[in-house]
Amino acid sequence: MQSIAALVPPGSRVLDLGCGDGAMLDYLQRERGCSGYGIEIADANVLACVKRGVNVIQLNLDEGLSMFDDESFDVVLQIDTLQHLRNTETMLVETARVGRIGIVAFPNFAHWPNRLSIARGRMPVTKRLPYQWYDTPNIRVGTFKDFEVLATKNRLAILDAYGLQEGRVVRFLPNARAGTAVFKFERG
């Protein structure tokens, strides 16, 4: 959480898409002086946000972000959200529209243990991808390179990119060495 939070400028107005229990937004408010809203669909997570004092809107992200004007926020976060969305590309473009900066993090399917599992003929089951192929909530999987191609296609400028592996930042060969991909971007 801290390495991703460090990408958010202090005092930013933040929109956290798929905010879960509100832990990240709570951290940003307390430690970085940020304000903003979380978007969450699950009733239990909405309640957890309210208990934390995090402003939350209950909304299905597959319905889009039309309620927000262009550049309504300094930063829009999608931490472990992108892989659950049916309209991934649309939501990425919407992230860049409503925020000056977008930050996404998602499980990196190209991490070497995943590659090894595929070479052995099985879908990977790891700390980062803990589900069997038949019960995963992930609709899609992606890699660093996949995201770079998607960003280029949609005219998004990548400002920073790195991997996370067991809490440490991985900048050398993150596509193979990190279980989580992290990107900071803006409209190109």
ZIMO-V818642 format. One record per residue. RES is the residue in one letter. PSI is psi in whole degrees, -180 to 180 (999 if undefined). OMEGA is omega as a letter, one per 30 degrees, with the letter a starting at -180 (999 if undefined). D_LAST is the distance of its C-alpha to the last C-alpha in Angstrom with 1 decimal. Layout:
BEGIN
RES;PSI;OMEGA;D_LAST / RES;PSI;OMEGA;D_LAST
END
This chain:
BEGIN
M;-40;a;26.5 / Q;-39;a;26.6 / S;-36;l;24.1 / I;-42;l;21.5 / A;-32;l;22.7 / A;-20;l;22.2 / L;-15;a;18.4 / V;118;l;18.9 / P;140;l;19.5 / P;142;l;23.1 / G;8;a;23.8 / S;152;l;20.6 / R;119;a;20.9 / V;141;l;20.2 / L;120;a;20.2 / D;105;a;21.5 / L;125;a;21.4 / G;51;a;24.5 / C;-5;l;25.9 / G;-131;a;29.2 / D;5;l;31.9 / G;9;a;29.6 / A;-44;a;30.2 / M;-47;a;26.6 / L;-38;l;26.3 / D;-46;l;29.9 / Y;-46;a;29.1 / L;-37;l;26.1 / Q;-46;a;28.4 / R;-45;a;31.3 / E;-23;a;29.7 / R;5;l;26.6 / G;29;a;27.6 / C;165;l;24.9 / S;170;l;25.6 / G;-157;a;24.3 / Y;152;l;25.1 / G;150;l;25.4 / I;128;a;25.3 / E;148;a;28.0 / I;-33;a;30.3 / A;128;a;33.2 / D;-47;a;36.1 / A;-38;l;37.2 / N;-37;l;33.8 / V;-46;l;33.5 / L;-42;l;37.0 / A;-39;l;36.0 / C;-48;a;33.1 / V;-43;l;35.6 / K;-31;l;38.1 / R;-13;a;35.5 / G;21;l;34.8 / V;129;l;31.2 / N;126;a;30.0 / V;143;l;29.4 / I;128;l;28.8 / Q;117;a;30.3 / L;142;l;28.0 / N;117;a;27.3 / L;-22;l;23.6 / D;-13;l;24.1 / E;-7;l;24.7 / G;-175;a;21.2 / L;32;a;20.0 / S;-18;l;21.0 / M;-11;a;23.1 / F;139;l;20.2 / D;165;l;18.5 / D;139;l;14.8 / E;40;l;14.0 / S;-21;a;17.6 / F;153;l;17.1 / D;-41;a;15.8 / V;136;l;15.5 / V;126;a;15.9 / L;141;l;17.8 / Q;84;a;18.7 / I;114;a;21.4 / D;40;l;23.5 / T;-42;a;22.4 / L;-41;a;20.1 / Q;-10;a;23.0 / H;-6;a;25.2 / L;142;l;23.2 / R;-34;a;24.1 / N;58;a;20.9 / T;-51;a;18.5 / E;-44;l;15.6 / T;-44;a;16.1 / M;-31;l;16.3 / L;-44;l;13.2 / V;-41;l;11.3 / E;-38;l;13.8 / T;-45;l;13.1 / A;-28;l;9.5 / R;-48;a;11.2 / V;-14;l;14.2 / G;149;l;12.9 / R;-35;l;10.9 / I;142;l;10.9 / G;144;l;12.0 / I;124;l;14.6 / V;149;l;16.3 / A;137;a;19.5 / F;159;l;21.6 / P;131;a;24.6 / N;108;a;23.9 / F;-17;a;26.1 / A;3;l;26.1 / H;141;a;28.0 / W;-38;l;31.2 / P;-33;l;33.7 / N;-43;l;32.0 / R;-42;l;32.1 / L;-43;l;35.8 / S;-43;l;36.6 / I;-42;l;35.2 / A;-29;l;37.2 / R;-1;l;40.3 / G;11;a;39.7 / R;151;l;38.6 / M;144;a;35.5 / P;144;l;34.6 / V;111;a;35.9 / T;179;l;34.7 / K;-39;a;34.2 / R;-30;l;30.5 / L;75;a;31.4 / P;7;a;34.9 / Y;156;l;35.7 / Q;160;a;37.6 / W;-29;a;35.8 / Y;-11;a;37.8 / D;16;a;37.2 / T;140;l;33.6 / P;-11;a;31.5 / N;127;l;28.4 / I;-33;a;27.5 / R;162;l;25.2 / V;155;a;24.7 / G;171;l;21.8 / T;174;l;21.1 / F;-50;a;18.5 / K;-39;l;18.0 / D;-44;a;17.8 / F;-40;l;15.0 / E;-42;l;13.0 / V;-46;l;13.7 / L;-41;l;12.8 / A;-45;l;9.4 / T;-45;l;8.8 / K;-35;a;10.7 / N;17;l;8.6 / R;44;l;5.1 / L;134;l;4.7 / A;120;l;4.7 / I;120;a;8.5 / L;-31;l;10.2 / D;148;l;13.6 / A;137;l;15.6 / Y;171;l;19.4 / G;162;l;22.3 / L;133;l;25.1 / Q;112;a;28.7 / E;46;l;31.5 / G;-7;l;29.9 / R;149;a;28.8 / V;134;l;25.4 / V;114;l;25.1 / R;-24;l;22.8 / F;119;a;24.9 / L;52;a;24.6 / P;-26;a;23.3 / N;-32;l;23.1 / A;-27;a;26.9 / R;2;a;28.0 / A;139;l;26.4 / G;-19;a;27.1 / T;134;l;24.0 / A;135;l;20.3 / V;130;l;18.1 / F;139;l;14.3 / K;129;a;12.4 / F;169;l;8.6 / E;169;l;6.2 / R;138;a;3.8 / G;999;999;0.0
END
